[in-house]
Amino acid sequence: MKSSNVNEVARDKTWLQKKFLDHPYRVISGLFSLFIVFSLFFATPREIIQGLWTITISTDILVSDYIAIGGLGAAIVNSALSGILCLVVLKLAKHEPEGLTFGTFGLVLGFAFFGKNPANMMPIIFGGYLYSRVTKTPFKSACLPPILVTCLAPVVTQLAFVEHIPTPIGIGIGILLGIFVGFVITPIAKSVRQTHDGYNLYNVGLAGGLLAIGIMVAFRTLGIDFGLMNIWSEGYNFQLGLFLFLVSAYFILCGLLSAGKESFLDMLIMRAENVDYYLKYGPRSYMNMGILGLSCFFFMLLLRGEYSGPIIGAILSVVGFGVYGKRLFAAIPIMTGCMLAALGAMVLAGIPFNAPGFLVAAIFSTCLCPLSTKFGWKWGIVVGFMHLTFAANVAIFHGGMNLYNNGLAGGLAVLLLLPVIRMVNSVRGIQVE
């Protein structure tokens, strides 16, 4: 009887792998289902619909926390709907999933808690489709950059809130700007990547940030300016902590069912030469996504941080990139460097050590994991320190139009530090390819 049960479990596991775990888009779809079911515990369908409408017609400038604007249930459903939009686009494009695909979903789901929604994403994605048509590039190989550059979603909606521009005209100009952003981002991102050699995982954050600065400069020349927003939700520690725990457990379970418990330690201590863990480890790499999510859970618990839309958004982006360049032991030195900078700010400026902005920057700083992996933990601490200082100050240049503020900050930190690292290694006779 016992042997029969073992064989039955083995058959069930094989069926689960074939029908679900070996299909990345189905795993992602399962996550969307988790989001929607979870949201219904905290809001009625009517409240969710009303909240979604409020989110759609509200400002998206950084920082606009959708939990505070539309409610917890609506924010979670907005995240799921934004992810579903991207899933439909990728399926229609016949895009083959890779590590960056998961990272893209992580960023979309995360930033749909503070700035992205289906309405302000669609013009930008359409611009990317036009680029593929004009350049005769298969859309399946050019669909990720326009989805990633929805970090400039405020460009689409923000002109509707400018007082001296009629709302219909502002919306129309915003849609055209969104199409323009989606159209030009692929060549810009490709060029920008050469400047940091792939050491900043949020490459489009840097490319989009530079583009946002260009757009904002033009706006300000024309007398159009926006003040940065400071909308943060409070009082959701239990709900969002539980949400994060369930998401992390979901991916750990998917990884365990794919490869068994013996692979858990492999994912914990892995040191992949290539940033695309999914190509190397396959569904086993889901475990690393869950491990990173749980690590962020304990990070927030240790520092007694306040959960909010931007915090949970930052953590979801970390989870997504758990199959593309982010791993725990590369992230720890960088986050340590960030918190050392936060400690300095507390001592010298009186800013709380666990201020929301500092915690968000520390979590997002994991975009620099490739640098820590390549050059060691000491340089990881240095670049983490630099990252937080940049993240706290660069938003003024793009006026909050670039939601990936930390992608821009991380890119600038790498641009300054990378030549110094190479010079020091050269003087010390250290050869690092």
Residue pairs with C-beta under 8 A, 6 or more apart in sequence:
13 257
16 257
17 257
17 258
17 283
19 26
20 26
20 27
20 30
21 27
21 254
21 257
21 258
21 283
22 258
22 282
22 283
24 97
24 101
24 102
24 278
25 87
25 90
25 91
25 97
27 254
27 283
27 286
28 83
28 87
28 102
28 105
29 87
30 250
31 83
31 109
31 247
31 250
32 80
32 83
32 84
32 87
34 246
34 247
34 250
35 76
35 77
35 79
35 80
35 83
35 109
36 76
36 77
36 80
38 76
38 243
38 246
39 48
39 72
39 73
39 74
39 76
39 77
39 80
40 48
40 73
42 71
42 72
42 73
42 76
42 239
43 51
43 71
43 72
43 73
43 74
44 73
47 71
47 73
47 74
48 71
48 73
48 74
48 77
49 74
50 70
50 74
51 69
51 70
51 71
51 73
51 74
51 75
51 77
51 78
52 70
52 74
52 77
52 78
52 81
52 117
54 69
54 70
54 74
55 66
55 69
55 70
55 74
55 75
55 78
55 117
56 117
56 119
58 64
58 69
58 70
59 154
59 157
59 158
59 161
59 229
60 115
60 116
60 117
60 120
60 153
60 154
60 157
60 158
60 403
61 115
61 154
61 158
61 226
61 227
61 228
61 229
61 399
61 400
61 401
62 114
62 115
62 154
62 228
62 229
62 395
62 400
62 401
62 402
62 403
62 405
63 114
63 228
63 229
63 230
63 231
63 232
63 310
63 400
64 114
64 115
64 229
64 231
65 113
65 114
65 231
65 232
65 233
65 308
65 309
65 310
66 74
66 75
66 78
66 112
66 113
66 114
66 115
66 117
66 309
67 75
67 113
67 233
67 236
67 308
67 309
68 231
68 232
68 233
68 308
68 309
69 75
69 231
70 78
72 233
72 236
72 239
72 240
75 112
75 113
75 309
76 243
78 112
78 113
78 117
78 118
79 109
79 110
79 112
79 113
79 316
80 109
81 112
81 117
81 118
82 108
82 109
82 112
82 116
82 117
82 118
82 121
83 105
83 108
83 109
83 112
85 118
85 121
85 122
85 125
86 104
86 105
86 108
86 121
86 147
87 105
89 125
89 143
89 147
90 97
90 101
90 143
90 147
93 139
93 140
93 143
94 140
95 101
95 140
95 141
95 143
95 144
96 140
97 278
98 276
98 278
98 279
99 275
99 276
99 277
99 278
99 279
99 285
99 323
99 324
99 325
100 144
100 276
100 324
101 144
101 278
102 278
102 289
102 320
102 321
102 322
102 323
102 324
103 201
103 317
103 320
103 321
103 323
103 324
103 325
104 144
104 147
104 148
104 320
105 320
106 316
106 317
106 318
106 319
106 320
106 321
106 322
107 148
107 151
107 202
107 317
107 320
107 404
108 116
108 121
108 147
108 150
109 313
109 316
109 320
110 312
110 313
110 314
110 315
110 316
110 317
110 320
111 150
111 151
111 153
111 313
111 317
111 403
111 404
112 313
113 309
113 310
113 312
113 313
113 316
114 309
114 310
114 313
114 403
115 151
115 153
115 154
115 403
116 150
116 151
116 153
116 403
117 153
119 156
119 157
120 150
120 153
120 154
120 156
120 157
120 178
121 147
121 150
121 153
122 178
123 156
123 174
123 175
123 176
123 178
123 179
123 182
124 146
124 149
124 150
124 152
124 153
124 156
124 178
124 179
124 181
124 182
125 143
125 146
125 147
125 150
125 182
126 178
126 179
126 182
127 146
127 178
127 179
127 180
127 181
127 182
127 183
127 184
127 185
128 139
128 142
128 143
128 145
128 146
128 147
128 149
128 182
128 183
128 185
128 186
129 139
129 143
129 146
129 182
130 179
130 182
130 183
131 137
131 142
131 146
131 182
131 183
131 184
131 186
132 138
132 139
132 142
132 143
133 139
134 183
135 142
137 186
142 186
145 185
145 186
145 189
145 204
146 182
146 185
146 186
148 185
148 189
148 204
148 208
149 181
149 182
149 185
149 189
149 204
149 207
149 208
149 211
151 204
151 205
151 208
151 402
151 403
151 404
151 407
152 178
152 181
152 208
152 211
152 212
152 215
152 401
152 402
152 403
153 178
153 403
154 400
154 401
154 403
155 174
155 177
155 178
155 181
155 212
155 215
155 401
156 174
156 175
156 177
156 178
157 171
157 174
158 174
158 226
158 401
159 165
159 170
159 171
159 173
159 174
159 177
159 224
160 167
160 170
160 171
160 174
161 170
161 226
162 170
162 224
165 173
165 224
177 215
181 208
181 211
184 211
185 204
185 207
185 208
185 211
188 207
188 210
188 211
189 203
189 204
189 207
191 207
192 203
192 206
192 207
192 210
192 411
193 203
193 207
195 206
195 411
195 415
196 203
196 206
196 411
196 414
196 415
196 418
197 418
198 275
198 370
199 368
199 370
199 371
199 374
199 414
199 418
200 206
200 367
200 368
200 370
200 371
200 407
200 410
200 411
200 414
201 275
201 321
201 324
201 325
201 326
201 367
201 368
201 369
201 370
202 364
202 367
202 404
202 406
202 407
202 410
202 411
203 407
203 411
204 404
204 407
205 367
205 402
205 404
205 405
205 406
205 407
205 408
205 410
205 411
206 407
206 408
206 410
206 411
206 412
208 402
208 404
208 407
208 408
209 394
209 398
209 402
209 404
209 405
209 407
209 408
209 411
210 408
211 402
212 398
212 399
212 401
212 402
213 397
213 398
213 402
215 398
215 401
216 397
216 398
216 399
216 401
219 225
219 226
219 399
220 399
225 399
226 399
226 400
226 401
228 395
228 396
228 399
228 400
229 400
232 308
232 309
232 310
232 356
233 308
233 309
234 306
234 308
236 307
236 308
237 306
237 307
239 307
240 307
240 308
240 311
240 312
241 297
241 300
241 301
241 307
243 312
244 293
244 296
244 297
244 307
244 312
244 315
245 294
245 297
247 293
247 316
247 319
248 289
248 290
248 291
248 292
248 293
248 294
248 297
248 319
249 290
250 290
251 286
251 287
251 289
251 290
251 293
251 319
251 322
252 264
252 286
252 287
252 290
252 291
252 294
253 290
254 283
254 286
254 287
254 290
255 263
255 264
255 267
255 283
255 284
255 285
255 286
255 287
255 288
255 289
255 290
256 263
256 264
256 287
258 282
258 283
258 284
258 286
259 283
259 284
259 287
263 284
263 287
264 287
266 281
266 284
267 281
267 284
267 285
267 287
267 288
267 291
268 288
268 291
268 328
269 329
270 277
270 281
270 288
270 327
271 327
271 373
272 280
272 281
272 327
274 280
275 324
275 325
275 370
276 323
276 324
276 325
277 285
277 288
277 322
277 323
277 324
277 325
277 327
278 285
278 323
278 324
281 288
281 323
285 322
285 323
286 322
286 323
288 322
288 323
288 326
288 327
288 328
289 319
289 320
289 322
289 323
290 319
290 322
291 322
291 328
292 318
292 319
292 322
292 326
292 327
292 328
292 331
292 366
293 315
293 318
293 319
293 322
295 328
295 331
296 315
296 318
296 319
296 363
297 315
299 305
299 335
299 362
299 363
300 307
300 311
300 359
303 339
303 353
303 354
303 359
304 354
305 311
305 354
305 356
305 359
306 354
306 356
308 356
310 356
310 360
311 356
311 359
311 360
311 363
314 359
314 360
314 363
314 364
314 406
315 363
317 364
318 326
318 331
318 363
318 364
318 366
321 366
321 367
325 369
325 370
326 366
326 367
326 369
327 369
327 373
330 366
330 369
330 370
330 372
330 373
330 380
331 366
331 369
331 372
332 377
332 380
333 372
333 377
333 378
333 380
333 381
333 384
334 365
334 366
334 368
334 369
334 371
334 372
334 380
334 381
334 383
334 384
334 387
335 362
335 363
335 365
335 366
335 384
336 380
336 381
336 384
337 365
337 380
337 381
337 382
337 383
337 384
337 385
337 386
337 387
337 388
338 358
338 361
338 362
338 365
338 384
338 385
338 387
338 388
339 353
339 358
339 362
340 381
340 384
340 385
341 358
341 384
341 385
341 388
341 389
342 351
342 353
342 354
342 355
342 358
342 362
342 388
343 353
345 351
345 353
345 358
345 392
346 352
346 353
351 358
352 358
357 391
357 392
358 388
358 392
360 391
360 406
361 387
361 388
361 391
361 392
361 406
361 409
362 384
362 388
364 391
364 406
364 407
364 410
365 384
365 387
365 388
365 391
365 406
365 410
367 406
367 407
367 410
368 380
368 383
368 384
368 387
368 410
368 413
368 414
371 379
371 380
371 383
371 414
371 417
371 418
371 421
372 379
372 380
372 383
374 432
375 421
375 425
375 432
379 417
379 421
382 417
383 413
383 414
383 417
386 413
386 416
386 417
387 406
387 409
387 410
387 413
388 409
390 408
390 409
390 410
390 412
390 413
391 405
391 406
391 409
391 410
394 405
394 408
394 409
394 412
395 402
395 405
398 405
398 408
402 408
422 432
425 431
425 432
